[in-house]
């Protein structure tokens, strides 16, 4: 099985890189090799370059961990966001159909309007509120229209020891400030990126055996919290490790922290279908916090 990972330098891409390298040594039931690409290696917006990648490597599986994820910047840069999250994804899906490759694509909770009050299932109505969510939804729709064999995985609130994320921002601010304010009226399901990477890799044996149920899935944290509660857990763990934490953590409404792009008030995702289909449990984000801080303090 030949696997290509797009976006190897991103947060999820780095987790996939680590875990695939371990598996190549330990081996899956089906032997495989992987090729990892950053934007400098293969720019998704360069359609000719992407086709050449397919011609050169003839992949069985393409994992797309690349995306335009700057939620606020996307509001003023819709053309670029649409190129990466929609048009490039459509082209990728068309190539997967042409070369009979499987596409594993990562999407987002931002395709929902946030007006729900229970974790979203895969076929809940979509209604993105910002440019990022709209372009990601168009990418999803293009994959479905291509009729390529695919697994789409919506996820949310990703954090890890890699890249830029909420946890690392909290640690930085906690070391600089005595008081931090965090919104408490946006609810979601934090997801440890290493768990998501393991979940993606966990689909490979099903693909190899020809028993994979194609389609849309959600994979995210196993419980629902606000950003404020997420920050509380981060700082409690950080304090137990002797790290500097703020003296005071204040809960504020979204109205006191305006952003260019609207955020869904509720965007928790149910991982039930993914667990049923692949026997992989939802992300234990509390354990993920412990693991992340452990790695960052080594």
N, C-alpha and C positions, 0 to 999 in steps of 0.2 A: 504494500500500500504506500503510495507516494502522497505526501501531505505538504501543502504550501500554507504558511501562516503569513498573512498580510498585516502589517502594523506591529512588527516585533519590538519596536522601541516604546510603545505605549504601555500603560499600566497593565492591562490584561495581556498584551503581547509578551511582556517580560515574564509574566507568570507562566504563560504557555511555553515560552522558550525554555525556562528552567525545567518544567515538568516533562516536556517532550524529550529533552536531552537525557533525563534520568531513565525514561521509558525505553529510549533507544539502546541504552546499556542493559536494562533489565529485560527488555522485550515484552511486547504484548503477545497474546495468543497468535495473532497474525503479525509477522515481521513487517516493519515499515521504516521508511526514511522520511525526513522532513527537510524542507527548504524554508528558510525564514527571510522575510523581506521587510525592510523599512522603506520609507518614502524615497530615500536616496537610491535604493536598489530597484524599486519598481513603484512609480508614481501612478496611482489609480486613475488620475485624471488624464494620463497619457495612454489613450486607448491602444495605440500601436504597440507600446511597450508592454502592456498587459497581455495582448495577444501573443507577442513574442515569448513571454514567460510561459504561457500555456504550450506553445509549440516546442519550447526547449525542454520543459519538465514533464509534460503529459501527466498532470496530477490526477490522482483518484479523489482526493478531498482538498478543498480550499477552505481555510478558516479565515474569515474576514474580521479581524480585530481592529481594523483601521476605520476612522470616522472623523468628521468635523464635530468636535464636542464642546467648542466654546459657545455655551448657551447664550450668553449676553451679546457677544461679538456677532453671532449669527443674525441678530436683528438688523444690523447695519451692513451685513455682508452675505445677504441671502443667496446671491449668485454662486459664491464659492461653496457655501454650505450645501446648496442644491447639487452642485457638480460632484462633490465627494459623497454625500449621503444618499443621493438619488440617481443621477445620471451614470456615475461610475459604477454604482451597485447594479444598475440595470444592465450595463455592458458586461460586468462580471458574471451575472446570472445567465446572460445569453451565451457567453463562452462556456460556462459550465454545462449548459444544455447541448451545445455543439460538440464538446469534447467528452460528454458523458461523465463529467466530474460532479461530485457532491459538494454543495455549498453549505457551509455552516456560517451563519451570519448573526452578528450581535446587534440587537436593537435596544429600545429604551422605554421606560415607563412614561416618558414625556409625550407619547402618542395619545395619552388619555387626558381628559380635561380636569381631573382632580376633584370632581364633584361627588364621587362615590364615598362610601363609608365602610366598605368591606374590601378585602384584597381582590384585585382585578383578576378575572380568568381570561384565557386567551381570546375568547370570542366576544368579549365585552365591546360595546360600541366605542370607536375611537373618535377623538375630537381634540387634536393638539391645539395648544393655545399660543405657541410661539414658532418662530422659523425653524429652530432646531427640531422640534417635534414633528412639524409638517414635513420637513425634508426626510426625516427618518421614516415616517409613515409612507411617503412616496417610494422610498427604497424597498420597503416591505412589499408594497403592492407590485412593484416591478419584478421582484423575485417570484411572486405568485404567478404573475402573468407569463413569465418566461417558461413555466412548466419544467424547470430543471429540478432534479432531486435535491431537496434542501431541508435543513433544520434552521429555523429562525428562533433565536433566544432573546426575549426581552429581559432586561435586568435593570437594577436600580441602585443608586447610592453606593457606587463601587469605591472601595478603599483597599489599601495594601501598603506594604513597605516601599513600593515603587511609585514613581511619578508624583504628580500633584493631586491631592485629594483632601477631603474634609478633615480626616483624622490628622494628617500631617500639618494642615493649617491650624487646627486647634492646638497641637503641641507647640508650634512656633509662637502663636499668640500667647499661650499659657506661660511661655518662658519670657515674654516681653511685657505682659500687662498684669496688673493686679485684679482687673475686672474685665470680664468678657460678656457680651450680650449675644444670645443665640435665639433664633425664632422658635417658637413652640407651637405654632398653629399650622405647620406643614408636617404631614405624617407620611412615612414610607418604610421601606424594608432594606436596611443596610446589607450590603453584599461584600463578603471578603473575596477579592479578586482571585486568590489562590483556589478558593472553593469553586468559583465559576470556571476557572481553567480546568480543574479536575472534572467538573461536570461535562464540559465540552469534550475532553479526552475520553470520558466514560461512554460517549456515544460511538466511539470508533469501533469497538468490537461488534456492535449491532450493525454498523455500516458494512464492516468486513464480511459478516455472516449473511448479509442480505435480509436481515430481519428488522431493519430500522423503520419505525413509523415516522414518515416524513411530516413536516408541517411546522406550525407555530407552537412555541413553548414559552413559559415564564420560568426563570430561575433567579431567586433573590433570597433575602434573609428570611429566617423562620419566624419572625415576629414583627410587630408594627410599633414604631416609636417616632417621636418627633425629633427634629434636629437637636433640640435642647436636651432631650433624654439621651440621645446618642452621645452628645458632648459630655453629659454627666458620667456615662459609662467609660468614656475615653479617659477623663481626668481621674476617676476613681482608680482605674488600672495604672495610670501614669504615677499617681501618688504612691501607690503600693510599691512601685519600682524605684522610688526615691527621686522621681523627676519633678521639676518645678511646675507647679500648677497655679492657676489664678486664685486669689483669695475669695473672689465672689464671681458666681456665674448667674447672670440674669436672664430670665425668660422674657422675650419680647414678641409682639405680634408682627406679622409680615409687613403691616403698614408702616412700621418704624424702620424697616430695612428694605427700601424700594430698590428694584433692579430693572435694567432695561427690558429683560424678558420675563414674562409672567411665569411663576412656578405653580405646578399643581398642588392644591392644598392637601390632597390625599392621593398618593400614587403607589401604595403597597401592592405587591404582586403575589399571587398564589402560585406556589411551585408544585402544587398537588399533581398536576398532569405529568410534569417532568419526572417526579418521583415514581409515579405509577408506571411510566413507560420505560424508565432506565434504571430503576431501583437505586437512585441517588437522592439523598435527603437534601432539603433546602439548606442554605448557608447558615452555619452557626456563627453569627457575626460577633457574638460576645467572645467566643474562642478566637475568632479572627483578630479582635482587638488585642488579646493577649499575645497571639503569635506575632502580630505586626510590631508591637512595642518591644517584644523580646528580640526580634531581629534588628530593630532600629537602635537598640541599646547594647548590642553585642560589642 
